[in-house]
Amino acid sequence: MVLKVLWLLSFDDDKNTLADAVDKYCIGVPPIQWLAWIPQLLTCLVGSEGKLLLNLISQVGRVYPQAVYFPIRTLYLTLKIEQRERYKSDSGQQQPSSVGNQSHSASDPGPIRATAPMWRCSRIMHMQRELHPTLLSSLEGIVDQMVWFRENWHEEVLRQLQQGLAKCYSVAFEKSGAVSDAKITPHTLNFVKKLVSTFGVGLENVSNVSTMFSSAASESLARRAQATAQDPVFQKLKGQFTTDFDFSVPGSMKLHNLISKLKKWIKILEAKTKQLPKFFLIEEKCRFLSNFSAQTAEVEIPGEFLMPKPTHYYIKIARFMPRVEIVQKHNTAARRLYIRGHNGKIYPYLVMNDACLTESRREERVLQLLRLLNPCLEKRKETTKRHLFFTVPRVVAVSPQMRLVEDNPSSLSLVEIYKQRCAKKGIEHDNPISRYYDRLATVQARGTQASHQVLRDILKEVQSNMVPRSMLKEWALHTFPNATDYWTFRKMFTIQLALIGFAEFVLHLNRLNPEMLQIAQDTGKLNVAYFRFDINDATGDLDANRPVPFRLTPNISEFLTTIGVSGPLTASMIAVARCFAQPNFKVDGILKTVLRDEIIAWHKKTQEDTSSPLSAAGQPENMDSQQLVSLVQKAVTAIMTRLHNLAQFEGGESKVNTLVAAANSLDNLCRMDPAWHPWL
């Protein structure tokens, strides 16, 4: 019922009649029913109906302060960043700010006027502080200590270089028709120039806005940035970096020259990062966390309120464990924090830095959708007996640039397995991608374009000489020498891959790159980092144009075996499709409510990219309700069409068999971007 109410708000009139009715009657709905829909409530809070939902969100925050406080704090700081950026772009050069005073501007907005959504967020936070002073001061104390979990300058630049390399590979594939002549795009050029100008200290200054509640955190950041700037090793590397990325040098605008330079610097910084300590003790830097106990305040472990459940099941933080590990995960150097619950169990979380504000919220939206779909799978016989449930890690944003992500220390990504093998063989893991473009350049140098047969030959050559079909299987046999362990791992891997493939195809999610796929070695469960809806930037429609429907490469097929692919994998996908296709209308409602937020976020980003005029209140214009409803219904129809197609089967024939054949076909795989690693 709650999700239908949120969807119906899309049809509200200029007088906000529906929002007024929600405000009037929401007192009759228990606050626990709104817990799973807090992101949607906050989207409404920013919209025109926000003032009428202030009371509803306050009621939920009164009963579940921790569930509301972190999301609304993150939203408030995000709105503040956006407002400051708008102010800077409007004022132009009238108010130049130096690096030294940026930390003060974070806590002193000066002439920047608070918008109505910012005022609403602030009012709810102040109300929560009055009702729960001990709890919220503890939450702020915990967030304040997170500044010590930030990346150092080596790790920060390495992450940015890897992002730049991924952008370049994407452009290289788009321009694969002329490999030797491919030039750097303006967007990529701006990214690299910004990286050069802010080498090693850029993120430190930008992110100070997240510490507006704490002067101690701001001071520590300022000291750290100052120490970095005075480091002679840093100064030497910065000079070399600036020289290497001088775009006035002839040939420097060629894309593949830039790729070579990025790869060179990634190697340098990876070597530097390997020499850094692998852990630190929490008492050395984070006195508040070290001294925190259940007696300080009753704080639940992060993510406990993402789904409603009986009150006595909530697990509270007993203490933070003394050792914090520094690990390379999700393409970044994260800090692994261990939290002991009051039930005695230890819960590992990654403290991750996110420079991109909007993409993180988009990923969390997909995780929310998968979390909401799991109860449907639990209630059906065919899915329950196969243990078909999405593995969804808890993700809690504590500020616009920092998140706590539930972790499994035994997990590793598919690309890490591949890199381990490359290290043993003494070869570069980027060699297959380089070979792909070298072959294309050789063919194009003769004055012809690469034919489909050439692409097939490249894929076969990589499989023969660099990445054998049996690589994943060999890793699994080495990791699980016991036959029972190996079989159990492979069985769980198969059904989890069926769920991920189903989600990627049916929900129109972005392509599954090997670094996104996290494999838990202790259970065989799979979860995906950075899954987002694949939305066309120009039209707002779900993008359905891809050579393969989901990831089922020869390496994975070899590990699963032919019987595993045609048996458990196919049957699991059909069982999931039939579960969601049952006429209970709940899935349709969940999709509409979640996609409504996605389309609103897309519209806002489009306005910012095109510099659309602001409203009288100094905010981007709200999306037209008819356009919003039309785009959401179109997206839901596309998803439900695919869902019903997979749910139907006659005898042994099913649409799933066709999709599996397409995903495993060399003719389709060879047309994929080499950065997707179709051989892996």
PyMOL commands that set and color helices and strands:
alter all, ss='L'
color gray80, all
select helices_A, chain A and resi 2-11+17-28+31-46+50-63+65-91+99-107+116-131+133-149+153-174+176-178+186-197+202-211+215-230+232-244+255-274+282-285+287-291+311-313+357-378+381-384+414-425+431-445+452-465+471-479+483-506+554-581+586-609+625-647+655-664+666-669+674-676
alter helices_A, ss='H'
color red, helices_A
select strands_A, chain A and resi 279-281+317-320+323-329+332-341+346-353+395-399+402-406+411-413+517-520+526-528+649-650+653-654
alter strands_A, ss='S'
color yellow, strands_A
deselect
rebuild
show_as cartoon
